Amino acid sequence: MIEGDLSEMEPKMKQIKVKQENVAIDDNAIPESLKRTLDNIAAKAADRKAEVVNALSNEQPAKSRMVEDSYVQCTWWEGCYYCQDEDKNWHRVKCFT
């Protein structure tokens, strides 16, 4: 048994104040140049939303329903499905490698 003052063994902790900011980080951020490309493709090609919903239905049924309910159109570009919401924002939904 160890005798003596055990307070010396306790870790010393300092309180640090951190400024917290509400910053939304979008892991799926789409660059402006890609947005323009997707707009051009979507204007010329058929909507692929039903294809996206079907592709996701077995492996990600919740995401499939979200695509069905949340997006107005989808397109394909360089191995990825992208879908556009009502505010004309594009979202990367699924990529294949």
C-alpha positions in Angstrom: 0.0 0.0 0.0 1.3 3.5 -0.9 1.1 6.0 1.8 1.3 9.7 1.6 -0.4 12.5 -0.3 -2.0 11.1 -3.4 -3.1 14.6 -4.7 0.3 14.9 -6.3 -0.6 12.0 -8.5 -3.8 13.4 -9.8 -3.6 14.9 -13.2 -3.6 18.6 -13.4 -6.3 19.9 -15.7 -6.6 23.3 -17.2 -9.9 24.7 -18.4 -9.6 26.0 -21.9 -12.3 28.2 -23.4 -13.0 27.5 -27.0 -15.0 29.8 -29.2 -17.6 27.6 -31.0 -19.0 28.8 -34.3 -21.8 27.3 -36.2 -20.1 26.3 -39.4 -21.8 23.9 -41.8 -19.3 21.7 -43.5 -20.6 20.0 -46.6 -18.6 16.8 -47.4 -20.4 16.7 -50.8 -19.6 20.3 -51.8 -19.9 20.6 -55.6 -17.5 23.1 -57.3 -19.0 25.8 -59.4 -17.5 24.4 -62.6 -19.1 21.0 -62.0 -22.4 22.7 -61.2 -22.4 24.4 -64.6 -21.5 21.0 -66.3 -24.3 19.3 -64.4 -26.8 22.1 -65.4 -25.8 21.6 -69.1 -26.1 17.8 -69.0 -29.4 17.9 -67.2 -30.8 20.4 -69.7 -30.0 18.1 -72.6 -30.3 14.5 -71.2 -33.2 12.6 -69.8 -33.8 12.7 -66.0 -32.2 9.7 -64.3 -34.0 10.0 -60.9 -35.9 6.8 -61.3 -32.6 5.0 -62.2 -31.0 6.4 -59.1 -33.9 5.4 -56.8 -33.8 1.9 -58.3 -30.0 1.6 -58.0 -30.2 2.5 -54.3 -33.3 0.6 -53.4 -31.7 -2.7 -52.4 -28.4 -1.6 -50.7 -29.6 1.8 -49.2 -33.4 1.9 -49.1 -33.5 4.9 -46.8 -31.3 6.9 -49.2 -33.4 5.7 -52.1 -36.6 7.1 -50.4 -34.7 10.3 -49.6 -33.7 10.7 -53.3 -37.3 10.1 -54.3 -38.7 12.6 -51.9 -36.0 15.3 -51.9 -34.7 15.8 -55.4 -36.4 17.1 -58.6 -34.0 15.5 -61.1 -30.8 13.5 -61.3 -28.1 13.0 -63.8 -24.9 10.9 -64.4 -21.4 12.4 -64.8 -18.0 10.7 -64.7 -19.0 7.7 -62.5 -21.4 9.5 -60.2 -25.1 10.2 -59.9 -25.9 13.8 -59.0 -29.3 15.0 -58.0 -30.7 18.5 -57.9 -33.0 19.9 -55.2 -35.8 22.4 -55.6 -33.3 25.2 -54.9 -31.2 24.2 -57.9 -28.4 22.8 -55.6 -26.6 19.7 -56.9 -25.8 16.9 -54.5 -23.5 13.9 -55.1 -25.6 10.9 -54.3 -23.7 7.8 -55.4 -20.3 7.1 -57.1 -19.1 3.9 -58.6 -15.4 3.2 -58.9 
